[in-house]
Amino acid sequence: MNRTLLTMAAAILVVAGGIRASAATAEGSFQRTLEVRGLVDLDVRTGSGSIVVRTGPSDTVQIIGRIRAQDTWFGMDAEERVRRLEARPRA
């Protein structure tokens, strides 16, 4: 009996792993340049990944976002999520 349960559990893990490995992924990006005057108070956040801040011209702030998404078990697919973030990055 224990051997049967172990075999079934192993089969479920293999199938679940195959489903997850075949999940669709999508990538995209966006770029914005904002003109500024004086001091800039910068607040940046990310759901995951990393953020790099570099100095540049004193009258602009340039934002370059790289987006990676993966299909989830629920909700919209990865391509749709990337397209929405490219069109309207969260402020």
JOURRA-V637172 format. One record per residue. N is the residue number from 1. RES is the residue in one letter. PHI is phi in radians with two decimals (999 if undefined). Layout:
BEGIN
n=N res=RES phi=PHI
n=N res=RES phi=PHI
END
This chain:
BEGIN
n=1 res=M phi=999
n=2 res=N phi=-1.10
n=3 res=R phi=-1.15
n=4 res=T phi=-1.12
n=5 res=L phi=-1.13
n=6 res=L phi=-1.11
n=7 res=T phi=-1.11
n=8 res=M phi=-1.12
n=9 res=A phi=-1.10
n=10 res=A phi=-1.11
n=11 res=A phi=-1.12
n=12 res=I phi=-1.13
n=13 res=L phi=-1.10
n=14 res=V phi=-1.13
n=15 res=V phi=-1.15
n=16 res=A phi=-1.09
n=17 res=G phi=-1.11
n=18 res=G phi=-1.16
n=19 res=I phi=-1.14
n=20 res=R phi=-1.13
n=21 res=A phi=-1.15
n=22 res=S phi=-1.62
n=23 res=A phi=-1.07
n=24 res=A phi=-1.26
n=25 res=T phi=-2.12
n=26 res=A phi=-2.49
n=27 res=E phi=-2.32
n=28 res=G phi=-2.82
n=29 res=S phi=-2.79
n=30 res=F phi=-2.56
n=31 res=Q phi=-2.51
n=32 res=R phi=-2.37
n=33 res=T phi=-2.16
n=34 res=L phi=-1.97
n=35 res=E phi=-1.48
n=36 res=V phi=-2.33
n=37 res=R phi=-2.31
n=38 res=G phi=1.32
n=39 res=L phi=-1.24
n=40 res=V phi=-2.01
n=41 res=D phi=-1.70
n=42 res=L phi=-1.80
n=43 res=D phi=-2.25
n=44 res=V phi=-2.13
n=45 res=R phi=-2.49
n=46 res=T phi=-2.46
n=47 res=G phi=-1.25
n=48 res=S phi=-2.87
n=49 res=G phi=1.71
n=50 res=S phi=-2.47
n=51 res=I phi=-2.27
n=52 res=V phi=-2.12
n=53 res=V phi=-2.03
n=54 res=R phi=-2.22
n=55 res=T phi=-1.36
n=56 res=G phi=-2.78
n=57 res=P phi=-1.00
n=58 res=S phi=-1.32
n=59 res=D phi=-1.89
n=60 res=T phi=-2.46
n=61 res=V phi=-2.16
n=62 res=Q phi=-1.88
n=63 res=I phi=-2.03
n=64 res=I phi=-2.13
n=65 res=G phi=-1.97
n=66 res=R phi=-1.97
n=67 res=I phi=-2.03
n=68 res=R phi=-2.30
n=69 res=A phi=-2.46
n=70 res=Q phi=-2.32
n=71 res=D phi=-0.95
n=72 res=T phi=-2.00
n=73 res=W phi=-1.21
n=74 res=F phi=-2.45
n=75 res=G phi=1.48
n=76 res=M phi=-1.33
n=77 res=D phi=-1.33
n=78 res=A phi=-1.05
n=79 res=E phi=-1.04
n=80 res=E phi=-1.14
n=81 res=R phi=-1.09
n=82 res=V phi=-1.11
n=83 res=R phi=-1.03
n=84 res=R phi=-1.16
n=85 res=L phi=-1.21
n=86 res=E phi=-1.12
n=87 res=A phi=-1.26
n=88 res=R phi=-2.57
n=89 res=P phi=-1.05
n=90 res=R phi=-1.15
n=91 res=A phi=-1.68
END
